[in-house]
Every structure is written in structure tokens, then in C-alpha cells.
């Protein structure tokens, strides 16, 4: 399988508890993509879904606001899995913060 590149639609934070993921499909023989996530401190990864072949996006609704999340993706087929994509980090924000422009200005995010 070719190298998998993960690109994200949103910049390192999202409002509410839905994270929009998108990636470039560089493989030509995958049967799907396995998406995993972990909450801080990122020690335990959970499989979210295995998408269909040629998928390039997925919306993940989490259980809570105000959490830090990390995502990684790998392609899969009958012979095995690709290496994981780079890990991408998100911080979910509450709806109250979304409606308050001052909180948006004060929010800082880290890129890892």
C-alpha cells in the first residue's frame, strides 16, 4: 500500500462534539480505512469505524464537549494494514464557547 496522508478540515479544535476528518486516498488497493481515536493522555486507542474503499472523509461524534482527542488512520486490505497516518489532535469546545467571540479569541491550540 502507498503512504497514507491525513489532512483535516478543521484547525485543531471543533465546536460541539463532532470532529470532521478528511484525508487523501493514496492507496490503490485498499478495502477500507480504519479510523482510531484516543482521549488525552492518548494511551488507549479505540477503533471508531472501518470505512468503505475509496472513502476520504468521516464525521465522528464524541460523547462530550471539552475533551482533547487524537486521531489516526490506516488503510486496510486482505493482505494487511498500512502504517498509521500522522496523529492529529483536537480540542472540542462547548456550544457556549462557540457563541462567545471573546472565548474564541482567548483559545489557544497546540500543534504536535
C-alpha positions in Angstrom: 0.0 0.0 0.0 1.1 3.5 -0.7 1.7 6.0 2.1 -1.5 7.4 3.6 -1.7 11.2 4.1 -4.2 12.6 6.6 -5.5 16.1 6.2 -8.1 17.7 8.5 -10.8 20.1 7.5 -10.9 22.0 10.8 -7.9 23.6 12.6 -7.1 21.7 15.8 -10.4 22.5 17.6 -14.0 21.9 16.9 -17.3 23.1 18.3 -19.6 20.7 20.0 -18.6 17.1 19.9 -18.3 16.3 16.2 -15.0 16.1 14.5 -14.8 16.2 10.8 -11.9 14.1 9.3 -10.7 14.1 5.7 -7.7 12.5 4.1 -6.2 11.9 0.7 -6.5 8.3 -0.6 -3.1 7.5 -1.9 -3.6 3.7 -2.0 -5.0 1.9 -5.0 -5.8 -1.4 -3.4 -7.4 -0.7 0.0 -10.7 -2.3 1.0 -11.3 0.5 3.6 -9.7 2.8 6.1 -9.6 2.1 9.8 -10.1 5.2 12.0 -9.0 5.2 15.6 -9.1 7.9 18.3 -7.8 8.4 21.9 -8.6 10.9 24.6 -5.8 12.6 26.5 -3.4 11.3 27.7 -3.6 9.2 24.5 -2.6 5.9 25.9 -5.5 3.8 24.8 -6.7 3.8 21.1 -10.2 2.9 20.1 -11.3 1.9 16.6 -14.2 4.1 15.5 -15.0 2.6 12.2 -13.7 0.9 9.1 -14.9 2.9 6.1 -15.6 1.7 2.6 -12.9 1.6 0.0 -12.0 5.0 -1.6 -13.6 6.9 1.3 -11.9 10.3 2.0 -13.9 11.7 4.9 -15.7 10.7 8.1 -17.6 12.6 10.8 -17.1 11.3 14.4 -19.5 12.4 17.1 -17.9 12.0 20.5 -19.6 11.7 23.9 -18.6 15.0 25.4 -17.5 18.6 25.0 -14.3 20.0 26.4 -12.1 17.0 25.7 -8.8 16.6 23.9 -8.8 13.9 21.2 -6.2 12.4 18.9 -7.0 10.6 15.6 -5.0 8.3 13.3 -6.0 6.4 10.2 -4.6 3.4 8.3 -5.6 1.7 5.1 -6.5 -1.9 5.1 -7.0 -4.8 2.7 -6.9 -8.6 2.7 -3.1 -8.7 3.0 -2.9 -6.4 6.0 -2.8 -2.8 7.1 -0.7 0.2 6.0 1.3 2.2 8.5 -0.7 4.8 10.5 -1.1 8.3 9.4 0.4 11.1 11.5 -1.6 11.6 14.6 -3.8 14.8 14.6 -5.0 16.4 17.8 -8.3 18.2 18.5 -9.9 20.0 21.4 -13.7 20.0 21.5 -15.3 23.2 22.7 -18.7 23.8 24.3 -21.6 25.4 22.4 -21.4 28.2 24.9 -17.8 29.0 23.9 -18.8 28.8 20.2 -21.3 31.6 20.8 -18.9 33.8 22.7 -16.4 35.6 20.4 -14.2 36.5 23.3 -13.6 32.9 24.3 -12.6 32.1 20.7 -10.1 34.9 20.8 -8.6 33.6 24.0 -8.4 29.9 23.0 -5.0 28.7 22.1 -4.3 25.3 20.5 -1.1 23.4 20.2 0.1 21.6 17.1 2.0 18.4 17.8 
